[in-house]
Amino acid sequence: MSEAHRFDDLPTRTKDFLTNLRDDEIDTLNDGIRLVGAIRTVGTFMKWLIVGLIGILAGFVMVGESIVKIAAWIRG
């Protein structure tokens, strides 16, 4: 598709918005896009960190219960 007709299929409201953007607004939008990407990356990291910590906690509880059961079994 040629450069002249690349945005013809966009809604009129979107074309007006893009046409009226100033350079500083374009920079702000680019910064916002990078910020959203960074937030998604940190969010994914935090999700797996929380899942890992819950797994470690559950593992400690299970090991503790097993030790108590083994100690009770040995005492008879």
DSSP file (Angstrom, degrees, kcal/mol; ACC not computed):
  #  RESIDUE AA STRUCTURE BP1 BP2  ACC     N-H-->O    O-->H-N    N-H-->O    O-->H-N    TCO  KAPPA ALPHA  PHI   PSI    X-CA   Y-CA   Z-CA
    1    1 A M              0   0    0      0, 0.0     5,-0.1     0, 0.0     2,-0.0   0.000 360.0 360.0 360.0 138.2    0.0    0.0    0.0
    2    2 A S    >   -     0   0    0      1,-0.1     3,-0.7     3,-0.1     4,-0.3  -0.295 360.0-114.1 -74.3 159.3    1.4    3.4   -0.9
    3    3 A E  G >  S+     0   0    0      1,-0.2     3,-0.9     2,-0.2     4,-0.3   0.853 113.5  58.6 -60.0 -36.6    2.2    6.0    1.8
    4    4 A A  G 3  S+     0   0    0      1,-0.2    -1,-0.2     2,-0.1     3,-0.2   0.796 115.4  33.3 -67.1 -28.7   -0.5    8.3    0.6
    5    5 A H  G X  S+     0   0    0     -3,-0.7     3,-1.0     1,-0.1     4,-0.3   0.202  85.9 106.0-113.0  14.3   -3.3    5.8    1.2
    6    6 A R  T <  S+     0   0    0     -3,-0.9     3,-0.3    -4,-0.3    -1,-0.1   0.839  87.7  35.8 -66.9 -34.1   -1.9    4.0    4.2
    7    7 A F  T >  S+     0   0    0     -4,-0.3     3,-1.3    -3,-0.2    -1,-0.2   0.199  83.2 106.7-106.2  15.6   -4.3    5.5    6.7
    8    8 A D  T <  S+     0   0    0     -3,-1.0    -1,-0.2     1,-0.3    -2,-0.1   0.810  76.8  55.7 -64.9 -29.2   -7.4    5.7    4.5
    9    9 A D  T 3  S+     0   0    0     -3,-0.3    -1,-0.3    -4,-0.3    -2,-0.1   0.515  86.2 103.2 -84.8  -3.2   -9.1    2.8    6.4
   10   10 A L  S <  S-     0   0    0     -3,-1.3    -3,-0.0     1,-0.1     5,-0.0  -0.448  84.0 -97.7 -74.6 151.2   -8.8    4.5    9.8
   11   11 A P     >  -     0   0    0      0, 0.0     4,-2.3     0, 0.0     3,-0.2  -0.323  31.9-115.1 -64.1 153.8  -11.8    6.2   11.4
   12   12 A T  H  > S+     0   0    0      1,-0.2     4,-2.5     2,-0.2     5,-0.2   0.878 115.5  55.7 -58.9 -40.1  -12.1    9.9   10.9
   13   13 A R  H  > S+     0   0    0      1,-0.2     4,-2.1     2,-0.2    -1,-0.2   0.901 108.6  47.4 -61.4 -41.3  -11.7   10.6   14.6
   14   14 A T  H  > S+     0   0    0     -3,-0.2     4,-2.6     2,-0.2     5,-0.2   0.910 111.0  50.7 -67.4 -42.8   -8.4    8.6   14.7
   15   15 A K  H  X S+     0   0    0     -4,-2.3     4,-2.3     1,-0.2    -2,-0.2   0.907 110.7  49.6 -61.6 -41.1   -7.1   10.4   11.6
   16   16 A D  H  X S+     0   0    0     -4,-2.5     4,-1.8     2,-0.2    -1,-0.2   0.913 111.0  49.9 -63.4 -42.2   -7.9   13.8   13.2
   17   17 A F  H  < S+     0   0    0     -4,-2.1     4,-0.3     1,-0.2    -2,-0.2   0.940 113.7  44.3 -60.8 -48.4   -6.2   12.8   16.4
   18   18 A L  H >< S+     0   0    0     -4,-2.6     3,-0.9     1,-0.2    -1,-0.2   0.857 111.9  53.6 -66.9 -35.0   -3.0   11.7   14.7
   19   19 A T  H 3< S+     0   0    0     -4,-2.3    -1,-0.2     1,-0.2    -2,-0.2   0.847 108.8  49.1 -67.8 -33.8   -3.0   14.7   12.4
   20   20 A N  T 3< S+     0   0    0     -4,-1.8    -1,-0.2    -5,-0.2     2,-0.2   0.359  82.0 121.3 -91.6   5.9   -3.2   17.1   15.4
   21   21 A L    <   -     0   0    0     -3,-0.9     2,-0.2    -4,-0.3    -3,-0.0  -0.481  51.6-146.2 -72.1 137.9   -0.4   15.6   17.5
   22   22 A R     >  -     0   0    0     -2,-0.2     4,-2.0     1,-0.1     3,-0.2  -0.553  28.7-103.9 -94.2 167.2    2.6   17.8   18.4
   23   23 A D  H  > S+     0   0    0      1,-0.2     4,-2.2     2,-0.2     5,-0.2   0.891 121.5  50.9 -60.1 -41.6    6.1   16.5   18.7
   24   24 A D  H  > S+     0   0    0      1,-0.2     4,-2.0     2,-0.2    -1,-0.2   0.844 108.9  52.1 -67.9 -31.5    6.1   16.6   22.5
   25   25 A E  H  > S+     0   0    0      2,-0.2     4,-2.5    -3,-0.2    -1,-0.2   0.870 107.8  51.5 -70.0 -36.4    2.8   14.6   22.5
   26   26 A I  H  X S+     0   0    0     -4,-2.0     4,-2.4     2,-0.2    -2,-0.2   0.915 110.0  49.5 -64.4 -42.4    4.4   12.0   20.2
   27   27 A D  H  X S+     0   0    0     -4,-2.2     4,-2.5     2,-0.2    -2,-0.2   0.903 110.6  50.8 -61.8 -40.6    7.3   11.7   22.6
   28   28 A T  H  X S+     0   0    0     -4,-2.0     4,-2.5     2,-0.2    -2,-0.2   0.910 109.8  49.5 -63.9 -42.6    4.9   11.3   25.5
   29   29 A L  H  X S+     0   0    0     -4,-2.5     4,-2.3     2,-0.2    -2,-0.2   0.908 110.9  49.8 -62.9 -41.7    3.0    8.5   23.7
   30   30 A N  H  X S+     0   0    0     -4,-2.4     4,-2.1     2,-0.2    -2,-0.2   0.915 111.5  48.7 -62.9 -42.5    6.3    6.7   22.9
   31   31 A D  H  X S+     0   0    0     -4,-2.5     4,-2.4     1,-0.2    -2,-0.2   0.900 110.6  51.9 -62.6 -40.0    7.3    7.0   26.6
   32   32 A G  H  X S+     0   0    0     -4,-2.5     4,-2.4     2,-0.2    -2,-0.2   0.888 107.7  51.0 -63.4 -40.2    3.9    5.7   27.6
   33   33 A I  H  X S+     0   0    0     -4,-2.3     4,-1.9     2,-0.2    -1,-0.2   0.917 112.3  46.5 -64.5 -42.9    4.2    2.7   25.3
   34   34 A R  H  X S+     0   0    0     -4,-2.1     4,-2.2     2,-0.2    -2,-0.2   0.879 111.4  53.2 -65.3 -37.3    7.6    1.9   26.8
   35   35 A L  H  X S+     0   0    0     -4,-2.4     4,-2.6     2,-0.2    -2,-0.2   0.914 107.5  50.0 -64.1 -43.4    6.2    2.4   30.3
   36   36 A V  H  X S+     0   0    0     -4,-2.4     4,-2.3     1,-0.2    -1,-0.2   0.903 110.5  50.7 -62.8 -40.9    3.3    0.0   29.7
   37   37 A G  H  X S+     0   0    0     -4,-1.9     4,-2.0     2,-0.2    -1,-0.2   0.908 111.4  47.9 -62.2 -41.7    5.8   -2.6   28.4
   38   38 A A  H  X S+     0   0    0     -4,-2.2     4,-2.7     2,-0.2     5,-0.2   0.898 110.5  51.5 -66.0 -40.5    8.0   -2.2   31.5
   39   39 A I  H  X S+     0   0    0     -4,-2.6     4,-2.7     1,-0.2    -2,-0.2   0.900 109.6  50.2 -63.7 -40.2    5.0   -2.5   33.8
   40   40 A R  H  X S+     0   0    0     -4,-2.3     4,-2.3     2,-0.2    -1,-0.2   0.900 111.0  49.5 -64.2 -39.6    3.9   -5.7   32.0
   41   41 A T  H  X S+     0   0    0     -4,-2.0     4,-2.2     2,-0.2    -2,-0.2   0.941 114.0  44.1 -64.9 -47.0    7.4   -7.1   32.4
   42   42 A V  H  X S+     0   0    0     -4,-2.7     4,-2.9     1,-0.2    -2,-0.2   0.890 112.0  54.4 -64.8 -38.5    7.6   -6.2   36.1
   43   43 A G  H  X S+     0   0    0     -4,-2.7     4,-2.3    -5,-0.2    -1,-0.2   0.906 108.6  47.8 -61.3 -42.8    4.0   -7.6   36.6
   44   44 A T  H  X S+     0   0    0     -4,-2.3     4,-2.1     2,-0.2    -1,-0.2   0.914 112.7  49.2 -64.1 -43.0    5.0  -10.9   35.1
   45   45 A F  H  X S+     0   0    0     -4,-2.2     4,-2.2     1,-0.2    -2,-0.2   0.931 112.0  48.3 -61.3 -45.7    8.1  -11.1   37.3
   46   46 A M  H  X S+     0   0    0     -4,-2.9     4,-2.6     1,-0.2     5,-0.2   0.877 108.2  55.3 -64.2 -37.8    6.1  -10.2   40.4
   47   47 A K  H  X S+     0   0    0     -4,-2.3     4,-2.4     1,-0.2    -1,-0.2   0.947 112.3  41.6 -59.6 -48.5    3.5  -12.9   39.6
   48   48 A W  H  X S+     0   0    0     -4,-2.1     4,-2.3     2,-0.2    -1,-0.2   0.816 112.1  55.8 -72.2 -29.0    6.1  -15.6   39.3
   49   49 A L  H  X S+     0   0    0     -4,-2.2     4,-2.5     2,-0.2    -1,-0.2   0.931 110.7  44.7 -64.6 -45.1    7.8  -14.3   42.4
   50   50 A I  H  X S+     0   0    0     -4,-2.6     4,-2.5     2,-0.2     5,-0.2   0.918 113.2  50.3 -65.1 -43.9    4.6  -14.6   44.4
   51   51 A V  H  X S+     0   0    0     -4,-2.4     4,-2.2    -5,-0.2    -1,-0.2   0.913 112.2  48.6 -60.5 -41.9    3.8  -18.0   43.0
   52   52 A G  H  X S+     0   0    0     -4,-2.3     4,-2.5     2,-0.2    -2,-0.2   0.908 110.9  49.3 -64.7 -42.7    7.4  -19.1   43.9
   53   53 A L  H  X S+     0   0    0     -4,-2.5     4,-2.6     2,-0.2    -2,-0.2   0.894 111.0  49.6 -65.7 -39.0    7.1  -17.8   47.5
   54   54 A I  H  X S+     0   0    0     -4,-2.5     4,-2.6     2,-0.2    -1,-0.2   0.906 111.6  50.0 -63.9 -40.7    3.7  -19.5   48.0
   55   55 A G  H  X S+     0   0    0     -4,-2.2     4,-2.3    -5,-0.2    -2,-0.2   0.903 111.1  48.2 -63.7 -41.5    5.3  -22.7   46.7
   56   56 A I  H  X S+     0   0    0     -4,-2.5     4,-2.5     2,-0.2    -2,-0.2   0.923 112.2  49.3 -64.7 -43.8    8.2  -22.4   49.1
   57   57 A L  H  X S+     0   0    0     -4,-2.6     4,-2.2     1,-0.2    -2,-0.2   0.929 112.0  47.9 -60.7 -46.0    5.9  -21.7   52.0
   58   58 A A  H  X S+     0   0    0     -4,-2.6     4,-2.4     1,-0.2    -1,-0.2   0.883 110.8  52.6 -62.8 -37.9    3.8  -24.7   51.2
   59   59 A G  H  X S+     0   0    0     -4,-2.3     4,-2.5     2,-0.2    -2,-0.2   0.913 108.3  49.6 -64.2 -42.6    6.9  -26.8   50.8
   60   60 A F  H  X S+     0   0    0     -4,-2.5     4,-2.5     2,-0.2    -2,-0.2   0.907 111.2  49.9 -62.1 -41.6    8.1  -25.7   54.3
   61   61 A V  H  X S+     0   0    0     -4,-2.2     4,-2.4     2,-0.2    -2,-0.2   0.923 111.7  47.9 -63.2 -44.1    4.7  -26.6   55.8
   62   62 A M  H  X S+     0   0    0     -4,-2.4     4,-2.1     2,-0.2    -2,-0.2   0.898 112.4  48.4 -65.6 -40.0    4.7  -30.0   54.2
   63   63 A V  H  X S+     0   0    0     -4,-2.5     4,-2.4     2,-0.2    -1,-0.2   0.908 111.3  51.4 -65.8 -41.2    8.3  -30.8   55.3
   64   64 A G  H  X S+     0   0    0     -4,-2.5     4,-2.2     1,-0.2    -2,-0.2   0.915 110.4  48.0 -61.6 -43.9    7.4  -29.6   58.9
   65   65 A E  H  X S+     0   0    0     -4,-2.4     4,-2.4     1,-0.2    -1,-0.2   0.895 111.2  51.2 -63.7 -39.6    4.3  -31.9   59.0
   66   66 A S  H  X S+     0   0    0     -4,-2.1     4,-2.6     2,-0.2    -2,-0.2   0.899 108.9  50.5 -65.1 -39.9    6.4  -34.8   57.7
   67   67 A I  H  X S+     0   0    0     -4,-2.4     4,-2.6     2,-0.2    -1,-0.2   0.909 110.9  49.3 -64.6 -41.4    9.0  -34.2   60.3
   68   68 A V  H  X S+     0   0    0     -4,-2.2     4,-2.4     2,-0.2    -2,-0.2   0.916 112.5  47.9 -63.5 -42.5    6.4  -34.2   63.0
   69   69 A K  H  X S+     0   0    0     -4,-2.4     4,-2.1     2,-0.2    -2,-0.2   0.908 112.9  47.8 -64.4 -42.3    4.8  -37.4   61.7
   70   70 A I  H  X S+     0   0    0     -4,-2.6     4,-2.4     2,-0.2    -2,-0.2   0.908 111.8  50.2 -66.4 -40.9    8.2  -39.1   61.5
   71   71 A A  H  X S+     0   0    0     -4,-2.6     4,-2.0     1,-0.2    -2,-0.2   0.913 112.0  47.6 -63.6 -41.2    9.1  -38.0   65.0
   72   72 A A  H  X S+     0   0    0     -4,-2.4     4,-1.2     1,-0.2    -1,-0.2   0.869 111.9  50.8 -66.4 -35.5    5.7  -39.3   66.3
   73   73 A W  H  < S+     0   0    0     -4,-2.1    -2,-0.2     1,-0.2    -1,-0.2   0.886 110.1  48.8 -67.8 -39.9    6.3  -42.6   64.4
   74   74 A I  H  < S+     0   0    0     -4,-2.4    -2,-0.2     1,-0.2    -1,-0.2   0.883 108.2  53.8 -70.0 -37.4    9.7  -43.0   65.9
   75   75 A R  H  <        0   0    0     -4,-2.0    -1,-0.2    -5,-0.2    -2,-0.2   0.801 360.0 360.0 -67.3 -27.7    8.5  -42.4   69.5
   76   76 A G     <        0   0    0     -4,-1.2    -3,-0.1    -5,-0.2    -1,-0.1   0.467 360.0 360.0  87.5 360.0    5.9  -45.1   69.0
